[in-house]
Amino acid sequence: MKVTAPDESQSEPVSAAGVAGTTKGATPPGPRGHFLLGSLREVQHEPLKLLYDGFREHGDVVRFRFGATRAFFLAHPDHIRHVLHDNHRNYDKHNIDYAMLRRLLGNGLLTSDGAFWHRQRVAGFCGLMVDSTLEMLERWEALAQSGEPFDAAVEMARLTLTIVAKALFSADVSEDAETIGAALTEVNRQLGEFHLLDMLWMIPTPRKRRFRDAVRALDRVVDKIIDQRRRTTHRNEDLLSMLLDAVDEETSQTMTPRQVRDEVLTLLLAGHETTANALVWTWYLLSQNPEAADKLHHEVTSVLGERAPSGLELPRLPYTRMVVEESMRLYPPAWAVSRNAVGDDEIGGYRVPRKTNIIISSFITHRHPAFWEEPERFDPERFSPARSEGRPNFAYLPFGGGPRICIGNGFAMTETQLVVATVAQRYRLRLVPGHPVELHPLITLRPRNGMRMTLRPANDGSATESPARAAH
Ligand code: HEM
């Protein structure tokens, strides 16, 4: 889909946050939509535009109807905090968005409201992250010399997949990277694009066949990882052995093979696709903002010289961190989350009937003009401690918030910073002129046409490069 950059000359959205009480019990405003479908077609084809237009026209709480499903979209941090944190027990993750995802992931971490999810703890794996990046850079040498364009989206996905598989399961999946990539593209596309036909699960369609094949391909990779482990006598103290050995305290039973498979697949998917997108958007934004790129290269070379970074050095790379944070503000990889109201509630003075689907989009909240000055501008220093002061927590939520906040948060922040610093020590990534950069908001926020880029040495300054704002 195409998203027009917000027109700053437009009037600011109406803020409902401050009016709690004055509209007590009222129904929030929203588009009328099609008499039968409501806004179903728009949410299928241009979800970001639908939400953005709704926000600009109607304010912080917008009512939508998708067929028979009633949904409220929340843009204000206070309302988001209410749903994800203060009153989170009233909002579960079982709703239509996850119905199909659950079929893929079974009762995996990402979708279960059960007891599994908080067992997981992901530690830091800095050495592995840097080593995997250096291996990628070796492969890049030929690209740098030839100046040949490559797809940074593919490269980042391969890198983050390698890292998460090694870190969590001590598995080398480099041979399967392409299979996983293709299967994920299919799954992501189908889960992101809600189709009416999918409601009729009995009817086999080519779409469904492709989905099933993609799931099978992913299953095979996961089975391979688990089989290899079961056959080996060598003990690995990683998450996979934790999963295989985990004993339920109540039933004294270990996980079934199916449960292990669900957990492994969840982590493999949740743990790499998002991070890959965070990185690819970072390279894109740096290519369009040469001054910021200069500052980044200056920081990594002055702090690290030629030395590879270590996790301990991250606090000495504050600009690198701000670049990553600002990139995830503008292009949050997990651009929306949703919940289902279990019981009646009230938000911003509006009545929320039970069973209402709640939509929260970091993409929109990260552009809320009450919290972000010139929201479309790439300005990493807005994350400096001084400028962050007073900003509500839930105005920035790339990892969600409350008890269901991303469990890979720390892992992903460490990984993105280490990868950016390691690559930036050697290279600048330049967008191939004319490459059409477009947002593709599926489950994750991908660049629709990939990201064709070329490499230049890091010390080759940016003076000759003129930033071109890509239409997205
Ligand atoms: C830049 C990278 C990442 C982003 C932007 C991201 C974003 C998110 C978001 C927004 C949620 C909350 C979903 C919701 O509230 O419904 C989430 C949940 C989750 N993430 Fe991440 N994530 C990233 C990396 C990772 C990594 C590296 C892992 C694993 C190693 C991971 C594993 C998970 C899991 C298991 C959940 C589900 C937690 C639950 O439901 O309780 N994520 N992630």
Residues whose N, C-alpha, C, O or C-beta is under 5 A from the ligand:
A	BS01	HEM	L109 L110 W117 L267 A270 G271 T274 T275 A278 P333 A334 V337 S338 L397 P398 F399 G400 P403 R404 I405 C406 I407 G408 F411 A412
